[in-house]
Amino acid sequence: QVQLVESGGGLVQAGGSLRLSCVASGGIFSIASMGWYRQAPGKQRELVATIITGSSTNYADSVKGRFTISRDNAKNTVYLQMNSLKPEDTAVYFCAADFRRVTGGYAYWGQGTQVTVSS
């Protein structure tokens, strides 16, 4: 069973930066895909970014050029570097993982971390 724990959320002013981290544990050696999603109040959960081992990254149009997803296999951690933050980026951000090479339908999820961007 894979466990995912996110951290790094908080309150930041518009134009600022945050880096989210997601540490994976439990059966992690076969994890092929990881991703970040977010859910704002009253809205559906949406994909932010994905990364597949040995493959390319993928981003939502709304964050392209501002967010960067990366993975450190030695630390079992995936990161989301968020720059030039906007108030509309305010949401709970969730980490996801899967043993399959996918960009959606992840099997494992973290509990989420709140990101609030003030104007």
C-alpha positions as CSV (number, residue, x, y, z in Angstrom):
1,Q,0.0,0.0,0.0
2,V,1.4,3.4,-1.0
3,Q,1.1,6.3,1.3
4,L,1.5,9.9,0.0
5,V,2.1,12.9,2.3
6,E,2.0,16.4,0.9
7,S,3.6,19.5,2.5
8,G,4.6,23.0,1.6
9,G,1.3,24.7,1.3
10,G,0.5,28.1,2.9
11,L,-0.5,31.7,2.3
12,V,1.4,33.7,-0.2
13,Q,0.8,37.0,-2.0
14,A,0.1,37.2,-5.7
15,G,3.3,37.0,-7.7
16,G,5.0,34.9,-5.0
17,S,6.3,31.3,-5.1
18,L,5.7,28.1,-3.2
19,R,7.2,24.6,-3.5
20,L,5.0,21.7,-2.7
21,S,6.5,18.3,-1.7
22,C,5.0,14.8,-1.7
23,V,6.8,12.0,0.0
24,A,5.8,8.5,-1.0
25,S,6.3,5.4,1.2
26,G,5.2,1.7,1.0
27,G,5.8,-0.2,-2.2
28,I,7.2,2.8,-3.9
29,F,9.8,1.1,-6.1
30,S,7.3,0.3,-8.8
31,I,5.6,3.8,-8.9
32,A,5.8,4.9,-12.5
33,S,3.6,7.9,-12.6
34,M,3.0,10.8,-10.2
35,G,0.9,13.9,-10.5
36,W,-0.5,17.0,-8.8
37,Y,-4.2,17.9,-8.8
38,R,-6.0,20.8,-7.2
39,Q,-9.6,21.5,-6.0
40,A,-10.9,25.0,-5.4
41,P,-14.0,25.6,-3.3
42,G,-17.1,24.7,-5.2
43,K,-15.2,23.4,-8.2
44,Q,-14.2,19.9,-9.4
45,R,-10.7,18.5,-8.9
46,E,-8.5,19.4,-11.8
47,L,-5.2,18.1,-13.1
48,V,-2.2,20.4,-12.6
49,A,0.8,18.5,-13.7
50,T,2.0,14.9,-14.3
51,I,5.4,13.2,-14.5
52,I,6.1,9.6,-15.7
53,T,9.4,7.9,-15.0
54,G,11.7,8.1,-18.0
55,S,9.1,10.2,-19.9
56,S,8.0,13.8,-20.3
57,T,6.0,16.0,-18.1
58,N,2.5,17.4,-18.7
59,Y,0.8,20.6,-17.5
60,A,-2.6,22.2,-17.4
61,D,-2.7,25.2,-19.8
62,S,-3.5,27.4,-16.8
63,V,-0.1,26.7,-15.1
64,K,2.2,26.3,-18.1
65,G,5.3,28.4,-17.8
66,R,4.7,29.1,-14.1
67,F,4.7,25.6,-12.4
68,T,7.3,22.9,-12.7
69,I,6.9,19.3,-11.6
70,S,9.9,17.2,-10.8
71,R,10.8,14.0,-9.0
72,D,13.7,12.9,-6.9
73,N,13.7,9.1,-6.9
74,A,16.4,8.9,-4.2
75,K,14.2,10.8,-1.8
76,N,10.9,9.2,-3.0
77,T,9.6,12.7,-3.5
78,V,7.8,14.6,-6.2
79,Y,7.8,18.4,-6.1
80,L,5.6,21.1,-7.6
81,Q,7.5,24.5,-7.9
82,M,4.9,27.2,-8.3
83,N,6.0,30.7,-9.4
84,S,4.1,33.8,-10.3
85,L,1.2,32.6,-8.2
86,K,-2.3,34.1,-8.9
87,P,-5.4,34.3,-6.6
88,E,-7.0,31.8,-8.9
89,D,-4.4,29.2,-8.0
90,T,-5.9,29.1,-4.5
91,A,-7.0,25.5,-3.8
92,V,-6.2,22.3,-2.0
93,Y,-3.4,20.6,-3.8
94,F,-3.3,16.8,-3.9
95,C,-0.5,14.4,-4.8
96,A,-1.3,11.2,-6.7
97,A,0.6,8.1,-7.8
98,D,0.2,4.9,-9.8
99,F,2.2,1.9,-10.7
100,R,1.0,2.2,-14.3
101,R,2.3,4.8,-16.8
102,V,-0.7,7.1,-16.7
103,T,-1.6,10.8,-16.7
104,G,-4.9,10.2,-14.9
105,G,-7.0,7.8,-13.0
106,Y,-4.4,7.5,-10.3
107,A,-4.7,4.7,-7.7
108,Y,-3.2,6.5,-4.7
109,W,-3.8,9.9,-3.3
110,G,-2.5,12.1,-0.5
111,Q,-4.6,14.1,1.9
112,G,-4.0,17.5,0.3
113,T,-2.3,20.7,1.3
114,Q,-3.9,24.1,1.2
115,V,-2.5,26.9,-1.0
116,T,-4.0,30.4,-0.6
117,V,-2.9,33.2,-2.8
118,S,-3.9,36.7,-1.7
119,S,-4.4,39.6,-4.1
